[in-house]
Amino acid sequence: ANATRGGLTCPAASGSEARTHLAFVVDTSASMRDPKTGGLWPAVIQTMEAALVSDPQLTGVQLLDGDGRFILERKGSGKDAWLPNTPETRDAIKRVLRRYDQDTVSNPVPGIYNAIRFLQDKDAPNFRMGIYVLGDEFNSTDRASVILRRVDALNPRDSNGRRAVTLSAIGFPTTIRYQFSMGNTGLRFANLMRQLTHEHGGSFVALPEL
């Protein structure tokens, strides 16, 4: 699919519970930016908007970059770390992403780690958290098996086989556009996200166009 500008979809398992809280982990490295403007590709913000519209029942949202920084305010951990899912919050997300100039390594894994560590509310019985990763590359010396074990430890299955956090990912095709200069990092991202989303109850979509 990557070589022929096609799309790839690995759907979530059927019967997944509706999310109440959704965190976005966004790779803000140079390859995720339009070189003409220096800003994130418009498709990134459009994809986030579509995800929020598709989950109208959300009560909380949050936003991290790939290095694990919270792009918007975070007052604490657990329930105190979330922002309300309101039109004002969604507008703030769009505004900050349009001007966010913090460069990150092309590796969303630290953002995934911090989202799981700081945002879970283990005391709320109806809390259902999801993570959406928006990225294009996995540029790290770590093996995928190491990442899988670490995320499994942070988000283990309970006695019923359920995980507290579902993990989904959207892959952007920058490695198609710049395939002669970016090596195999895009394929590494796709392979890692496919495995992570399968293990953690989410879906992976590789977009064919920016």
Sine and cosine of phi, psi and omega as CSV:
sin_phi,cos_phi,sin_psi,cos_psi,sin_omega,cos_omega
0.00,0.00,-0.67,0.74,0.01,-1.00
-0.89,0.46,-0.68,0.74,-0.08,-1.00
-0.94,0.33,-0.43,0.90,-0.08,-1.00
-0.93,-0.36,0.30,0.96,0.01,-1.00
0.87,0.50,0.59,0.81,0.04,-1.00
-0.99,-0.15,0.09,-1.00,0.05,-1.00
-0.96,-0.27,0.40,-0.92,0.03,-1.00
-0.71,-0.70,0.75,-0.66,0.02,-1.00
-0.79,-0.62,0.83,-0.56,0.13,-0.99
-0.92,-0.40,0.98,-0.19,-0.14,-0.99
-0.96,0.29,0.36,-0.93,0.07,-1.00
-0.95,0.31,0.36,-0.93,0.06,-1.00
-0.91,0.42,0.57,-0.82,0.02,-1.00
-0.92,0.38,0.48,-0.88,0.03,-1.00
1.00,0.07,0.19,0.98,0.03,-1.00
-0.91,0.41,0.63,-0.78,-0.01,-1.00
-0.97,0.24,0.52,-0.86,0.01,-1.00
-0.91,0.41,0.66,-0.75,0.01,-1.00
-0.98,0.21,0.56,-0.83,0.14,-0.99
-0.97,-0.26,-0.39,0.92,-0.03,-1.00
-0.68,-0.73,0.64,-0.77,-0.06,-1.00
-0.69,-0.72,0.81,-0.58,0.05,-1.00
-0.94,-0.35,0.69,-0.73,0.07,-1.00
-0.97,-0.24,0.74,-0.67,0.14,-0.99
-0.92,-0.38,0.92,-0.40,-0.15,-0.99
-0.90,-0.43,0.84,-0.54,0.14,-0.99
-0.95,0.32,0.88,-0.48,-0.01,-1.00
-0.92,-0.38,0.49,0.87,0.02,-1.00
-0.96,0.28,0.08,-1.00,-0.09,-1.00
-0.87,0.49,-0.58,0.82,-0.05,-1.00
-0.95,0.32,-0.29,0.96,0.05,-1.00
-1.00,-0.04,0.20,0.98,-0.04,-1.00
-0.87,-0.49,0.55,-0.84,0.10,-0.99
-0.96,0.29,0.89,-0.47,-0.05,-1.00
-0.89,0.45,-0.31,0.95,0.01,-1.00
-0.97,0.23,-0.49,0.87,-0.07,-1.00
-0.89,-0.45,-0.38,0.93,-0.09,-1.00
0.99,0.15,-0.12,0.99,0.01,-1.00
-1.00,-0.01,0.23,-0.97,0.05,-1.00
-0.87,0.50,0.52,-0.85,0.07,-1.00
-0.81,0.58,0.71,-0.71,0.01,-1.00
-0.81,0.58,-0.50,0.87,-0.01,-1.00
-0.88,0.47,-0.45,0.89,0.01,-1.00
-0.91,0.42,-0.77,0.64,-0.01,-1.00
-0.92,0.38,-0.63,0.78,0.04,-1.00
-0.89,0.46,-0.62,0.79,0.01,-1.00
-0.92,0.40,-0.64,0.77,0.05,-1.00
-0.90,0.44,-0.68,0.73,0.04,-1.00
-0.86,0.52,-0.69,0.73,-0.01,-1.00
-0.90,0.45,-0.62,0.78,0.01,-1.00
-0.91,0.42,-0.65,0.76,0.01,-1.00
-0.93,0.37,-0.63,0.78,0.03,-1.00
-0.90,0.43,-0.57,0.82,-0.04,-1.00
-0.97,0.25,-0.20,0.98,0.01,-1.00
-0.85,-0.52,0.93,0.37,-0.08,-1.00
-0.92,0.39,-0.29,0.96,-0.04,-1.00
-0.99,0.12,-0.03,1.00,-0.02,-1.00
-0.88,0.47,0.66,-0.75,0.09,-1.00
-0.95,-0.30,-0.35,0.94,-0.02,-1.00
-0.65,-0.76,0.55,-0.83,0.06,-1.00
-0.68,-0.73,0.37,-0.93,0.11,-0.99
-0.46,-0.89,0.24,-0.97,-0.14,-0.99
-0.59,-0.81,0.83,-0.56,0.04,-1.00
-0.79,-0.61,0.43,-0.90,0.16,-0.99
-1.00,-0.02,0.05,-1.00,-0.09,-1.00
-0.90,0.44,-0.45,0.89,0.02,-1.00
-0.99,0.17,-0.08,1.00,0.04,-1.00
0.99,-0.13,0.12,0.99,0.06,-1.00
-0.97,0.22,0.62,-0.78,0.13,-0.99
-0.99,0.14,0.89,-0.45,-0.10,-1.00
-0.96,0.28,-0.58,0.81,0.10,-1.00
-0.97,-0.24,0.01,-1.00,-0.08,-1.00
-0.90,0.43,0.50,-0.86,0.13,-0.99
-0.63,-0.78,0.89,-0.45,-0.10,-1.00
-1.00,0.04,-0.24,0.97,-0.02,-1.00
-0.06,-1.00,-0.52,-0.86,0.04,-1.00
-0.87,-0.50,0.20,-0.98,0.00,-1.00
0.88,0.47,-0.71,-0.70,-0.08,-1.00
-0.89,0.45,-0.46,0.89,-0.03,-1.00
-0.97,0.23,-0.19,0.98,-0.07,-1.00
-1.00,0.04,-0.21,0.98,-0.12,-0.99
-1.00,-0.01,0.47,-0.88,0.13,-0.99
-0.98,-0.22,0.56,-0.83,-0.02,-1.00
-0.93,0.37,0.60,-0.80,0.03,-1.00
-0.99,0.15,0.99,0.13,-0.03,-1.00
-0.84,-0.54,0.29,-0.96,0.09,-1.00
-0.83,0.56,-0.57,0.82,0.00,-1.00
-0.91,0.41,-0.68,0.74,0.03,-1.00
-0.91,0.41,-0.68,0.73,0.00,-1.00
-0.90,0.44,-0.62,0.79,0.07,-1.00
-0.91,0.42,-0.62,0.78,0.01,-1.00
-0.90,0.43,-0.63,0.78,0.04,-1.00
-0.87,0.50,-0.72,0.69,0.00,-1.00
-0.90,0.44,-0.67,0.75,-0.03,-1.00
-0.90,0.43,-0.71,0.70,-0.08,-1.00
-0.94,0.34,-0.58,0.82,0.01,-1.00
-0.94,0.34,-0.53,0.85,0.01,-1.00
-0.91,0.41,-0.46,0.89,-0.05,-1.00
-0.91,-0.42,0.09,1.00,-0.07,-1.00
-0.94,0.34,0.89,-0.46,-0.09,-1.00
-0.93,-0.37,0.17,0.98,0.02,-1.00
-0.96,0.27,0.91,-0.41,0.02,-1.00
-0.98,0.20,0.58,-0.81,0.03,-1.00
-0.79,-0.61,0.30,-0.96,0.16,-0.99
-0.94,0.34,0.54,-0.84,0.00,-1.00
-0.97,0.24,0.94,0.34,-0.04,-1.00
-0.37,-0.93,0.96,-0.27,-0.06,-1.00
-0.99,0.14,-0.01,1.00,-0.13,-0.99
-0.88,0.48,-0.70,0.72,0.06,-1.00
-0.85,0.53,-0.58,0.81,0.06,-1.00
-0.91,0.43,-0.63,0.77,0.05,-1.00
-0.89,0.46,-0.72,0.69,0.00,-1.00
-0.84,0.55,-0.76,0.64,-0.07,-1.00
-0.92,0.38,-0.58,0.82,0.04,-1.00
-0.88,0.48,-0.70,0.71,0.00,-1.00
-0.93,0.37,-0.67,0.74,-0.08,-1.00
-0.92,0.39,-0.67,0.74,-0.18,-0.98
-0.98,-0.18,-0.28,0.96,-0.17,-0.98
-0.96,-0.28,-0.21,0.98,0.01,-1.00
-0.92,0.39,0.63,-0.77,0.10,-1.00
-0.89,-0.46,1.00,0.04,-0.12,-0.99
-0.95,0.31,-0.23,0.97,-0.02,-1.00
-1.00,-0.01,-0.10,0.99,-0.03,-1.00
-0.98,-0.19,0.92,-0.40,-0.09,-1.00
-0.92,0.40,-0.45,0.89,-0.03,-1.00
-0.98,-0.17,0.19,0.98,-0.01,-1.00
-0.97,0.26,0.81,-0.58,0.02,-1.00
-0.74,-0.67,0.95,-0.30,-0.12,-0.99
-0.98,-0.21,0.64,-0.77,0.13,-0.99
-0.81,-0.59,0.47,-0.88,0.10,-1.00
-0.85,-0.53,0.74,-0.68,0.15,-0.99
-0.93,-0.38,0.86,-0.51,0.10,-1.00
-0.99,-0.11,0.79,-0.62,0.07,-1.00
-0.89,-0.46,0.94,-0.34,-0.08,-1.00
-0.33,-0.94,-0.09,-1.00,-0.04,-1.00
-0.65,-0.76,-0.39,0.92,-0.09,-1.00
-0.66,-0.75,0.44,-0.90,0.19,-0.98
-0.85,-0.52,1.00,-0.09,-0.08,-1.00
-0.95,-0.31,1.00,0.05,-0.07,-1.00
-0.45,-0.89,0.45,-0.89,0.08,-1.00
-0.99,0.14,-0.18,0.98,0.01,-1.00
-0.94,0.35,0.60,-0.80,0.10,-0.99
-0.98,0.19,0.46,-0.89,0.03,-1.00
-0.85,0.53,-0.60,0.80,-0.03,-1.00
-0.88,0.47,-0.57,0.82,0.03,-1.00
-0.92,0.39,-0.70,0.72,0.02,-1.00
-0.89,0.45,-0.69,0.72,-0.02,-1.00
-0.87,0.50,-0.67,0.74,0.00,-1.00
-0.92,0.40,-0.65,0.76,-0.03,-1.00
-0.92,0.40,-0.71,0.71,0.00,-1.00
-0.93,0.38,-0.58,0.82,0.06,-1.00
-0.89,0.47,-0.62,0.78,0.02,-1.00
-0.93,0.36,-0.59,0.81,0.01,-1.00
-0.96,0.26,-0.49,0.87,-0.09,-1.00
-0.74,-0.67,0.91,0.41,-0.11,-0.99
-0.96,0.27,0.32,-0.95,0.11,-0.99
-0.97,0.22,0.56,-0.83,0.10,-1.00
-1.00,0.03,-0.16,-0.99,-0.06,-1.00
-0.90,0.44,-0.34,0.94,0.04,-1.00
-0.99,-0.13,0.10,1.00,0.00,-1.00
0.99,0.11,0.09,1.00,-0.04,-1.00
-1.00,-0.01,0.63,-0.77,0.10,-1.00
-0.98,-0.19,0.51,-0.86,-0.03,-1.00
-0.94,0.34,-0.48,0.88,-0.09,-1.00
-0.82,-0.58,0.74,-0.68,0.16,-0.99
-0.99,-0.11,0.54,-0.84,-0.08,-1.00
-0.80,-0.60,0.87,-0.50,0.05,-1.00
-0.84,-0.54,0.28,-0.96,-0.05,-1.00
-0.52,-0.86,0.54,-0.84,0.11,-0.99
-0.87,-0.49,0.82,-0.57,0.02,-1.00
-0.98,-0.20,0.78,-0.63,0.00,-1.00
-0.98,-0.18,0.64,-0.77,-0.21,-0.98
-1.00,0.06,0.72,0.70,0.03,-1.00
-0.92,0.40,-0.48,0.88,0.00,-1.00
-0.95,0.30,-0.29,0.96,0.15,-0.99
-0.96,0.29,-0.72,0.69,-0.05,-1.00
-0.93,0.36,-0.59,0.81,-0.07,-1.00
-0.86,-0.51,0.68,0.74,-0.17,-0.99
-0.91,0.42,-0.37,0.93,-0.05,-1.00
-0.99,0.12,-0.16,0.99,-0.06,-1.00
-0.86,-0.51,-0.04,1.00,-0.15,-0.99
-0.90,-0.43,0.11,0.99,0.08,-1.00
0.87,0.50,-0.58,-0.81,-0.06,-1.00
-0.97,-0.26,0.31,0.95,-0.08,-1.00
-0.91,0.41,-0.49,0.87,0.04,-1.00
-0.93,0.36,-0.65,0.76,0.04,-1.00
-0.93,0.37,-0.58,0.82,0.06,-1.00
-0.90,0.44,-0.65,0.76,0.06,-1.00
-0.87,0.49,-0.75,0.66,-0.03,-1.00
-0.87,0.49,-0.69,0.73,-0.02,-1.00
-0.92,0.40,-0.67,0.74,0.00,-1.00
-0.92,0.40,-0.71,0.70,-0.02,-1.00
-0.92,0.40,-0.59,0.80,0.05,-1.00
-0.86,0.51,-0.69,0.73,-0.01,-1.00
-0.95,0.32,-0.69,0.72,-0.02,-1.00
-0.89,0.45,-0.71,0.70,-0.04,-1.00
-0.93,0.38,-0.57,0.82,0.05,-1.00
-0.90,0.43,-0.68,0.73,-0.04,-1.00
-0.96,0.29,-0.42,0.91,-0.13,-0.99
-0.88,-0.47,0.49,0.87,0.24,-0.97
0.95,0.30,0.28,0.96,-0.03,-1.00
-0.92,-0.38,-0.27,-0.96,-0.01,-1.00
-0.76,-0.64,0.43,-0.90,0.06,-1.00
-0.84,-0.54,0.77,-0.64,0.03,-1.00
-0.81,-0.58,0.84,-0.54,0.11,-0.99
-0.98,-0.19,0.89,-0.45,-0.07,-1.00
-0.98,0.21,0.60,-0.80,0.00,-1.00
-0.99,0.12,-0.38,0.93,-0.05,-1.00
-0.64,-0.77,0.45,-0.90,0.09,-1.00
-0.99,0.13,0.00,0.00,0.00,0.00
